[in-house]
Amino acid sequence: MLSGATARAGQVAEGPTFTKDIAPILYENCVTCHRPDNIAPMALLEYTDARPWARSIKDLVVARVMPPWPADPNNSVTFRNERYLEQHGIDTIAARVDAGAPKGNDADLPPKPDFPEGWTYEGGEPDYVFELPIEYTVAAEREEDYINFYSEIPWEEDRFAEVLELRPSDFRLVHHSGAYTVDLPWGTQVIDGVLHDLDGNALLRARLPRRPVSEPDEEGEQASAGRVAQRVFNEVNLPGSSKLLSYRSTSRSRSTGCRRTCTCGARACGGS
């Protein structure tokens, strides 16, 4: 015989629940990406968002695939803003799924995180903003491979950045991206943000030209067979005008082709 205190469907009186135990874990470690119109494929802010994915969430956190954090906390330093689940959090997620993924009481749900609009760095607006030099249309029916776009560095002297922040025009289309400083690869030129060979042929997905073995590079060294003269520097070093800023990203498509642009904000060390 069931008493009137029996929990409603989706709720239990004991054990971990979404509102009391799981939502705080997700809010702290997951919803930066797993929220509407952002980079992750589904939101996890609400019980109704997360419930269909309960088993998958358990499997991925137990395997330490999610949150994606390659650094081993037992053999590395502590990073700011790291997304790493302690074993207690993993056990809590697993126990709740094994109990049927109960919701819990709505009154236990913590406040949802506040996500700022615009630039997110707490130190303020960037000192310099690089605009992606081209508007790119993402294919509708497949994932894009890595694509590189280039902008000329505007300074004559070297500068060092405290923070680089990338802002895609549509986060849903971007799987991951990065900004790097590189030399202009041998035998190429940049036209509208895309590498071309010296005959004007686009190299967006083509192999880069190779320096002849007999021709020395800028430092007087002979080029080895097959080597591409493209040096990648520390991401926080923004050199002078001899370098290019390269935006490297891979995208996923939606049901229709979408356009994507990107801005990169740089805040200099000691910048005001």
C-alpha atoms as one frame of an Amber mdcrd trajectory, in Angstrom:
protein
   0.000   0.000   0.000   1.376   3.408  -1.001   1.209   6.322   1.385   0.392
   9.890   0.469   4.055  10.773   0.997   5.151   8.727  -1.981   7.167  10.933
  -4.324   5.711  11.885  -7.653   7.052  10.390 -10.851  10.550  11.630 -11.518
  11.220  12.322  -7.817  12.437  10.299  -4.844  12.731  11.155  -1.188  16.323
   9.928  -0.784  19.457   9.804  -2.883  20.896  12.365  -5.331  18.414  14.462
  -7.300  18.837  16.816 -10.230  17.730  19.960  -8.441  19.751  19.486  -5.246
  22.831  17.526  -6.284  23.317  17.439 -10.049  22.399  20.965 -11.134  25.210
  22.520  -9.012  27.737  20.214 -10.689  26.436  21.021 -14.170  26.254  24.748
 -13.477  29.842  24.851 -12.281  31.420  22.575 -14.874  29.220  22.120 -17.933
  26.766  24.860 -18.841  29.415  27.305 -20.037  29.084  25.269 -23.239  25.866
  23.294 -22.607  23.362  26.128 -22.863  21.034  27.382 -25.593  22.657  28.686
 -28.772  26.150  27.768 -27.665  28.893  25.411 -28.704  27.566  22.150 -27.186
  24.914  20.114 -29.053  22.411  20.231 -26.172  21.618  22.400 -23.154  21.792
  21.071 -19.584  20.324  23.982 -17.642  16.942  22.411 -16.940  15.846  18.973
 -15.753  13.861  18.519 -18.970  17.017  19.334 -20.978  19.254  16.903 -19.119
  16.884  13.974 -18.471  17.071  12.403 -21.974  20.867  12.474 -21.731  21.181
  11.043 -18.212  22.715   7.710 -19.190  25.090   9.311 -21.662  26.167  11.916
 -19.097  26.961   9.171 -16.597  28.974   7.143 -19.110  31.006  10.139 -20.256
  31.846  11.521 -16.816  32.757   8.060 -15.489  35.093   7.660 -18.466  36.402
  11.202 -17.787  35.631  12.222 -21.340  33.439  15.018 -20.028  34.082  17.693
 -19.017  36.861  17.789 -21.637  39.985  18.445 -19.607  43.143  16.682 -20.850
  45.400  17.770 -17.987  45.945  15.134 -15.306  45.298  16.842 -11.950  47.533
  14.346 -10.192  50.527  15.163 -12.377  50.118  18.809 -13.318  49.687  22.250
 -11.814  46.298  23.716 -10.905  44.842  25.880 -13.660  42.445  28.757 -13.381
  38.986  27.998 -14.790  39.748  24.287 -15.060  36.799  22.016 -15.755  37.566
  18.864 -13.826  35.200  16.690 -11.802  36.316  15.304  -8.486  35.484  11.652
  -7.856  32.667  12.610  -5.483  30.918  14.505  -8.274  31.286  11.587 -10.650
  29.919   9.183  -8.046  26.960  11.498  -7.391  26.049  11.655 -11.080  26.335
   7.874 -11.415  24.257   7.195  -8.284  21.457   9.457  -9.452  21.279   7.785
 -12.876  21.284   4.332 -11.271  18.345   5.453  -9.111  16.274   6.430 -12.148
  17.493  10.018 -12.607  14.995  11.656 -10.215  14.273  15.354 -10.484  13.884
  16.372  -6.840  12.158  19.438  -5.419  12.044  22.606  -7.503  12.853  24.650
  -4.393  16.299  22.982  -4.249  17.324  24.212  -7.694  20.145  26.802  -7.374
  20.115  30.063  -9.339  21.199  29.649 -12.921  24.607  31.072 -13.820  24.711
  34.559 -15.260  26.430  34.613 -18.626  27.647  38.078 -19.619  27.011  39.492
 -23.052  29.953  40.587 -25.141  33.542  40.106 -24.052  33.732  37.864 -21.014
  37.181  38.624 -19.567  36.800  40.145 -16.121  39.659  42.553 -16.783  37.614
  44.646 -19.188  37.383  45.357 -22.909  40.189  44.174 -25.210  42.944  46.585
 -26.186  42.788  45.421 -29.788  40.220  43.472 -31.818  41.086  41.427 -34.903
  38.126  40.831 -37.196  38.027  37.575 -39.144  39.002  38.834 -42.610  36.346
  36.829 -44.431  32.726  35.769 -43.949  32.640  32.009 -44.423  29.595  29.877
 -45.259  29.567  26.558 -43.408  28.374  23.609 -45.490  24.899  22.379 -44.592
  25.400  18.620 -44.592  28.828  17.825 -43.195  31.495  18.829 -40.715  34.246
  21.112 -41.921  37.863  20.136 -41.514  40.340  22.551 -39.978  40.362  25.828
 -41.881  42.888  28.635 -41.515  42.239  32.323 -42.136  44.884  35.017 -41.811
  45.115  38.634 -40.698  48.200  40.825 -40.870  49.700  41.809 -37.517  49.365
  45.623 -37.323  52.404  46.422 -35.144  56.026  46.998 -35.983  57.262  45.909
 -32.534  56.587  42.750 -30.555  53.797  42.805 -27.985  52.675  40.289 -25.405
  49.058  39.489 -24.644  47.571  38.635 -21.280  44.376  37.186 -22.775  43.093
  36.145 -26.202  39.345  35.643 -26.558  37.601  34.347 -29.673  33.988  35.299
 -30.390  32.315  33.408 -33.257  29.234  35.031 -34.739  27.351  31.747 -34.140
  28.695  29.501 -31.380  26.491  26.609 -32.540  28.582  26.212 -35.680  31.991
  26.077 -34.020  33.440  22.896 -32.569  36.691  24.505 -31.447  39.010  27.245
 -32.633  42.275  28.953 -31.844  44.446  31.901 -32.803  48.164  31.580 -33.549
  50.965  33.748 -34.881  52.815  32.329 -37.867  55.248  33.285 -40.580  53.832
  33.644 -44.052  54.495  30.179 -45.484  57.001  30.040 -48.310  55.575  30.601
 -51.776  52.262  32.053 -50.590  50.377  35.303 -50.334  47.248  36.305 -48.420
  44.216  37.477 -50.397  41.066  38.373 -48.451  42.219  36.374 -45.434  42.971
  33.171 -47.354  46.362  31.803 -48.379  46.994  31.681 -52.139  50.009  30.568
 -54.089  51.945  33.170 -56.043  49.827  32.440 -59.125  46.666  33.427 -57.251
  45.269  29.927 -56.629  43.452  29.558 -53.281  45.021  27.159 -50.780  42.138
  26.932 -48.299  42.147  23.118 -48.387  45.128  22.457 -50.639  48.630  21.480
 -49.584  51.000  24.397 -49.102  53.883  24.909 -51.518  57.158  23.350 -50.441
  60.430  25.222 -50.415  62.932  23.599 -52.806  65.598  21.639 -50.993  68.316
  23.697 -52.647  66.880  27.063 -51.530  67.910  28.406 -48.090  65.344  29.938
 -45.763  65.557  33.409 -44.184  68.060  32.154 -41.621  70.353  30.760 -44.293
  69.532  27.108 -43.538  68.872  24.601 -46.268  65.268  23.410 -46.317  64.773
  19.715 -45.684  62.747  17.755 -48.199  59.033  18.141 -47.645  59.314  20.718
 -44.850  56.817  23.567 -44.845  58.250  26.883 -43.636  55.480  27.693 -41.180
  56.595  28.312 -37.610  53.982  28.473 -34.873  54.794  30.679 -31.867  53.506
  30.856 -28.335  49.858  31.851 -28.453  50.355  34.827 -26.130  53.205  36.306
 -28.182  51.880  38.854 -30.677  54.891  39.688 -32.867  55.375  42.678 -35.097
  54.382  43.092 -38.710  56.539  40.242 -40.043  53.970  37.750 -38.762  50.342
  36.848 -39.426  47.547  36.027 -37.011  46.034  32.704 -38.032  42.503  31.704
 -36.992  42.307  27.903 -36.978  38.900  26.349 -36.483  36.701  23.414 -37.341
  32.955  23.740 -37.698  29.870  21.576 -37.697  26.957  22.160 -40.015  23.266
  22.703 -39.349  20.350  21.700 -41.550  21.000  24.714 -43.775  24.221  26.432
 -44.713  25.103  29.201 -42.258  27.507  32.083 -42.382  30.134  32.471 -39.735
  32.440  35.298 -38.781  34.789  35.648 -35.829  36.510  38.326 -33.813  39.609
  37.896 -31.670  40.120  40.307 -28.799  43.616  40.759 -27.365  44.342  42.377
 -24.014  47.955  43.391 -23.636  50.012  42.642 -20.562  49.708  45.676 -18.313
  47.017  47.145 -20.567  44.596  49.646 -19.092
